[in-house]
């Protein structure tokens, strides 16, 4: 289904060690057991000793860069999907609002924004609406209507 798509993934973190781990693309059995269906594990990973390594075609789609969410987003372009799972919980209210404003600024109008299960945009940024899916929820920019 995605064979003809030109997928590019930008992986960011403020922690150099977290980025290094992600770039290596090697995960323990415990890590791959946490929510990764067996069919996707077998399709996109190879067993290397006691660990699992993500396949080269997927690794080739990913670029890594250090990034602090409360810093300058000057590098950002428009994104179709943004995942920010279990990140906002570490920031105070005003910082969350600033981060969400940047997400909204760089998320394509038809894009989707995913947060962790304990996070929300409610009471932080009214410019997102919740979309429910069978396996969870995401946030999308509210559609603006133009007055005639």
Secondary structure as UniProt FT lines:
FT   TURN            3..4
FT   STRAND          9..13
FT   HELIX           16..24
FT   STRAND          26..27
FT   HELIX           29..33
FT   TURN            34..35
FT   HELIX           38..44
FT   STRAND          45..48
FT   TURN            49..50
FT   STRAND          51..54
FT   HELIX           56..59
FT   TURN            60..61
FT   STRAND          62..66
FT   TURN            69..70
FT   TURN            74..75
FT   STRAND          79..84
FT   TURN            85..87
FT   HELIX           88..90
FT   HELIX           93..106
FT   STRAND          107..115
FT   TURN            117..118
FT   TURN            122..124
FT   TURN            126..127
FT   STRAND          128..133
FT   TURN            134..135
FT   STRAND          136..141
//
